[in-house]
Amino acid sequence: MFDKLTIRFVTLAVLWVVYVQAKSQSGTNNCPSRTTCHECIQTEFCAWCAKPFRNEKRCFYVPGPGECPKEDLFYPMNIFSIVQNRNLSSTIQSASTLSQSTMSADHTGDEKHEAVQIAPQEVNVKVKINQAQRVRFSFSQAEDYPVDLYYLMDLSKSMEDDKKKLSDLGDRLVREMSNLTSKFRLGFGSFVDKVVMPYVSIVPSQLLAPCQGCAAPYGFKHIMNLSQNTSLFVGLVQNAPVSGNLDGPEGGFDAIMQAVVCKNEIGWRDKARRLLVFSTDATFHYAGDGKLGGIVKPNDGMCHLDSNGLYTHSSLQDYPSISQINQKVKQNAINIIWAVTEGEMGTYSRLCSHIEGSSAGELSNDSSNIVELIKNQYNQIRSTVEIKDTVSSNAIKIKYMSQCLNGNEIETTKCDKLKKGDKVEFSAYITVTHCPANRSEWNQSFTIYPVGINETLKINLEMICECDCERPEYEKYEENSSSCSNNGTYKCGVCDCNAGSFGKNCECNNSANDHNKNFQNCRPDNTSVLDCSGRGECSCGTCECSQMQLVDNLKVWGDYCECDNFSCDRRENKFCSGHGKCGCKGICECEDGWTGKACECRSTTDTCIEPGTDLPCSGKGSCKCGQCECNVEDGVRYSGTYCQKCATCQNQCLKLEPCVLCQVYSEISNLTQEECAANCTGIEIQRVEIIDKTLIKEDENLCQYKDSEDCVYFFIYYSNVTKLFIQAQNKPECPPEIYLLGIVMAVIAGVVLMGLTILFIWKLLTTIHDRREYAKFEKERMMAKWDTGENPIYKQATSTFTNPTYGGKR
C-alpha cells in the first residue's frame, strides 16, 4: 500500500491533465463556493488547500492559483487493491497452484480447490464522487463442471402421455447429459395445484380420484433427490401417478419456489450448474390468485416440505409472485428451462425477460423431444455468460464493457457463442454519484456475478466523502484553537466555529444584541435571505466577496456582493458579444455603434440597405439588429436579404415578354415598331451573349418564350424599389435541324447492307461446311483397304452345274 505522502505526490502529477479537462467544462466555477474540505472534494475537479493563513479561496479548480504544498493539498484519487485472486482454472487444483499473494497461513500443499471461473474474487476500491473506477475481471467456463438437473413436471391428466414418454427417454436423457459432464446428478418432482376450490373439486369422491386412473390431487411433491443414481429416475417417473384439477392454470409457481429454496431437501450442490426443467402444457397461477380460494396470506418464500416431500403450506399461503421467483432464482443461482407446448410459448417467452437466467423451449405434444430440448437449452446456457450485480444504492452506478470474442470493446453485460477454454474479459466502471446522507452507507459491499453460477466477485467499496484533515487524529486538527479565537476547531486550514460564534476566525458572536449588526448589514433589505447575495462571507457585518479574478478574469464586488462581470448575456461565448463590458447586476454596457441586450446589434441600418439604393429593407420591412425583417402587406409576402424579393407576387414574365420580344427579338414580335415605342418606353434591356442558368441569384427571375419552331428565348429580370433590371440573351436556343431524307436513305442503306452481310455470312458458312464434308469423304476413301485387289481371302465366285439324271455313263 502507498503512504499518504506518495499518493499526494502522484496526485500532483495528474493535476495538469485534470485541469485541462476542467477548463473544457462549461458552466459556473463552483469550487470557490465550497467552504469545507469535504464539500470541495465532492465537487468534480475541485481541490482543497489546507495551508495555514492562506488568503486565496481554499477550494479551487486544480491546479489552482498560487502554490499549495503537497502535504496541504487534498485532491484524493481512486484507490484499487486486490484482496483475493485465485487463478482461473477449468478443473480441481491444489493450493500450491494458487497465487502466493492470496494464500492464507492455514493453506497446505495438499489442499484441493474447486474450479475457478471468475477472477479476481474480492477487491477493495476507494472511489471519489463522479470519478469512475475501472475494475477488470475475467470469466472462463470450467470443463466438466458439475450439473444438477431437477425435472419438475406437471402431472395433471393432460400430461399423462408426456410422463410415459419421459420414462421411456429417461435413460437417453441421462446418457446425453453424462456426455456433457461426468458430474451429472438428476432429481424429480411433480405438481398439480392447490387442493382448494375453485382450483380442484372438493367433492369427497373427486378428492380421492378426480379422474379415471388418477391419484388424489396435491400441490407439490418432491419425489427424487438429486442423485447420481440416475437409473432410479426412470422407475420413479414411470410409477408417478397423474392427477386432475378444474381450472386451466396450474400451481407451478408453488412448486418452483419449493424446488429452489429447499436446498438441503432437493440436494443442490454449492459448486454446480443448477438447472430446473419446468415441464407443462398450461399457464400458471401467481400472487393474488389465491384470493379466489380464500387464501390471503402472502407467500413467505420459505421451504415447507414434510418428510414425504409434500408441500405443507399449499392451502395456507398464496402463490408466489414473479418478482419473488426471480429473487430466489438469483439468490440460489438457478437456471430455469421452461419446457412448454406450442400454445404456451408466447407466455413463457415473455416470462424469460422477468426471471433472470431462464429460457424457453418448445415441447412436443407428447414430450418426445424433451432430451433434445434440454440438451439444446443447456448448451445455450453454457455458451453464454451474463453479468449481474447486487447493487441496491442509488448512489452507485456501474457500466459494463467487454470485448467478448470479437476484439472490439462495447458496452454489454452479455457474451455468447463461448466454447470450453474461452476467456472473456469484462470491465466494470464504478461511479459514485453522491455521498449518501447516512454515513453508514459510505462503506458498502456488493457482488458481481455470472448468472446461473454460484461464484462472485466481491467489491468492498469505500466512498471518499471527507478529507483526512477533518478527522481528529489528523496532526493539524486542533479544538478550541487560538487561530479560531478559542471559539472553534481549526481543521483543514479553516475554522469550524462553535455554537454562538462565527466569522472567518470565529471572531464574531451570535448574541441577540449583535444579530442586526452581524447579519442584516450583509443583506440589502429585510426580504433577502442570503448573506452577501450568497456569493461571499459575512464577517461581523461586512461582506467579503468571493475572489475569482484569477479564473477567466471573473470577479464579484459590491457592498452586498451583488455585482459581477459574468452574469451578462453571451454571444459566441463572449460576454456582451465582445462589444461592451459587463456592468453590475448582469447588464451590458455597450460600445458606440452597438446595442442590444448582449451588445449583439449594430445601432445603424447600413447593413439593411441594398447597394445602389437608399431605403432600408427596400421599404418593405424593418431593420432590426442589422438584419431585415420583411413585412406582409395585403397578403403579399416579401423576402430576401433586403426584402427585395416577392415570392407571392404575380410573375412578371408575361407582362414583360412583349417588350422584350419587340426590342430584342423583333422578328418574332407581334408588336409593330410604333406599338413597341409607345408601350415599352422606360424599360431598359441589357443584352448578353448567354445566360448561365446555374448562376441565377436568389432575387433574379428567369423567363423564357418558345416560338413555333421550338426556339427558346431567355431573359431574366430583378428589381429594387426604384428600378427594374432586365437582361436578355442575344440569340435563342433552337433545336438542331433534322434532315428527314438523309435519315430515310440511311435506314434503307442500313437494311440493304445488313441483308448483304447476312447473305455473305450464310454463303461463308455453307462453303465451310461443304469443304469439311468433302475433306471427310476424301479421308475415308483413302483409308478404305478392303477392295478386291488387296483382300487376301477374297476368292472369285465359281458356278457348278449338276445333272441329277446323269449317272456317270455316257
Buried (B, 14 or more C-beta within 10 A) or exposed (E): EEEEEEBBBEBBEEBEEBBEEBEEEEEEBBBBBBEBBBBBBBBBBBBBBBBEEBEBBBBBBBBBBEEBEEEBBBBBBBBBEBEBBBEBBBEEBEBEEBEEEBBEEEBEEEEEBBBBBBBBBBBBBBBBBBBBBEBEBBBBBBEBBBBBBBBBBBBBBBBBEBBBBBBBBBBEBBEBBBEBBEBBBBBBBBBBBBBBBEBBBEEEEBEEBBBEEBBBBBBBBBBBBBBEEBEBBBEBBEEBEBBBBBBEBBBBBBBBBBBBBBBEBBBBBEBBBBBBBBBBBBBBBBBEBBEBBEBEEBBBBEBBBEEEBBBBBBBBBBBBBBEBBBBBBBEBBBBBBBBBBEEBBEBBBEBBEEBBBBBBBBBBBBBBBBBBBBBBBBEEBBBBBBBBBBBEBEBBBBEBBBBBEEEEEEEBBEBEEBEEEBEBBBBBBBBBEEBBEEEEBBEBEBBBBBBBBBBBBBBBBBBBBBBBBBEEEBEBBBEEBEBBBEBBBBBBBBBBBBEEBBBBBBBBBBEEEEEEEBBBBBBEEEEBEEBBBEBBBBBBBEBBBBBBEBBEEBBBBBBBBBBBBBBBBBBEEBBBBBBBBBBEEBBBEBBEEBBBBBBBBBBBBEBBBBEEBEBBBBBBBBBEEBBBEBBEEEEEBBBBBBBBBBEEEEEBBEEBBBBBBBBBBEEBBEBEEEEBEEEBEEEEBEEEEEBEEEEEEEBBBEBBBEBEEEBEBBBBBBBBBEEBBBBBBEEBBEEEEEEEEEEEEEEEEEEEEEEEEEEEEEEEEEEEEEEEEEEEEEEEEEEEEEEEEEEEEEEEEEEEEEEEEEEEEE
